[in-house]
Amino acid sequence: MEPTDVVYCISRCYIEDYQSVIDPGLYAYVHGSIRARNLAALSQCSSYFDGAKHSIMDWRVLRQVEAFFKKNALFAQKDSCASAAKESFLEAERKCAITNLRLDYCYSQRDKLQPDLRLQLARMERYIRNVLGDFQSFLSVLPRYVKVTAGATASSSRRNSIPQLKLKMKLHATHGAESYLRALYRFFGFEPPEIVYTSSNRVELVPKNWKTDRTIACEPEGVLPLQLAFDTYAKRRLRRFGIDLSDQSRNQCLALTASVTQEWATVDFKSASDTICLAVLAWLLPPDWFAFLCAVRSSHYRGVFGEGRYHKFSSMGNGTTFTLETLIFAAACYAIGSKGFSVYGDDVIVESKLFPEYQKLTSFLGFTINEDKTYTQGSFRESCGVDAFDGVDVTPIYIRGLDGRKAIKSHLINTVAGLALPEGKLASFLCGLVREWKLPYVPYQESTISGVWIDPDNARRLGILTRSRRKSIVFRSIDEDGIVQEKRRRVGKNYIEEYKSYSPKSYARPFRFFRGYYLWFLHKLGQVNFAVPWAEARYRASDRIPKKEHDLPEASETSKATIFEHVYVRKWVAWNFPSDGLPLHLYWWSGEVTRG
């Protein structure tokens, strides 16, 4: 069965199981769209919901059918998705160019702005200044927050982007980042590397939904650690003002509350990260902070859309983008007088009565409200991945793709099984898929890719969950004559239960001559006295700077680092009973699977 046929069959079985509890007109429309394979209608079927005559169950079923198709990459056409992404990217650039010209003029003519708007912009400036604090304080602790990730860069793919391979003989960086990089290398006791100057990042496409792809930029490896240092520092500062970007639960709980009281509006923006124009930050940020962020940003792009100069300040992929958009939208909430707002990236929750004023202010700054995902009235709210209807969590399960790997097929079965009804058509269809795909069973645990979940009792009965086997280990010794003797002994105890599970495959990737730069981030960090400003300490460390490559003890060694691939292999792993308990559907699902 083709992957797209599987999705259509799942949606048909699901809607037929719930036929008796939803509106007959909605059932006829959705069922007919599935039979006709009308993808456009199915991906927006929740728009046919009418709060005056439909129930919460109608809404839940419509949203779930929509989720089967809306973000599913199986239905994406590569050429049309790339074309739509290009059009969206260029449209955002044109919009930023216009906004830059308009804000530059308004900044020079601030006296002509409306008094309310002028006051709100001043309040935004004050809020951002208070959040970021003194720039010199950030510089004094900059080495503490510098980090290297394993993401792709402008000059290398993700496969070649483990930290040890990034920190090689040459670093690609902007002219503005050079002084910071050289000071950091000297501070940690190493000779600065050769810097290849670049002002461009690399734009790539990643899947978004069946209609379009999303653009993301890979930054040069020399500037990304500095961007992430600002990101970490600014997030710590934001927590002092009640915004925790490591936790989405506040937005999610507030969305559930707002769906009952309707006191709050959940706001979403169109292409928020692509419409943070340069003039907005030039206006709102303190000069020293703006100068630093300009020094470590890529001013140009190259890649799938050719080459060009950015009119936006930073793109998705820049380490500062997410924190900056949070900071701007939070400042706008503060400026209009909101008292209990919550912001996580471009997911904003603000008082419903203040929404018109909030829309007016953000529109002046060049942002566009996404009306399809913004809810100011009614019983539905959506924020940070949670859909709430009248106080009930109605978040659907999305199908984002399906391929031939059994681990991915197991993920599909485990997630969709929670929607099925006992003795229903969907449950029967999923059981048939398990038999057709010959998927292995595993006891319930956290990983959805490990295999098809069944309850632990059935797993033990089928021999899937067993006591750990005693393993043999070879002990070697040298006798008096210098001959190596080998003895095999059994070690281990039989009280740990094990099962065979799909797990990500990993292997060791060798690398050579990384010149100690990895120690710059890991080992030397523990020897630094942060009470001494790093700008001064770099001179005191000059006697430790290696002058030549061979002065470094690790320069001639070959080391290895683990890389995880999107390949899954079956192996024995230990099983622990999950702390959150077993899902209710697992008890009847296990019986259906094991009987099959």
Order of alpha helices (4+ residues) and beta strands (2+ residues): alpha-alpha-alpha-alpha-alpha-alpha-alpha-alpha-alpha-beta-alpha-beta-beta-beta-alpha-alpha-beta-alpha-alpha-beta-beta-alpha-beta-beta-alpha-beta-beta-beta-alpha-alpha-beta-beta-alpha-beta-beta-beta-beta-alpha-alpha-beta-alpha
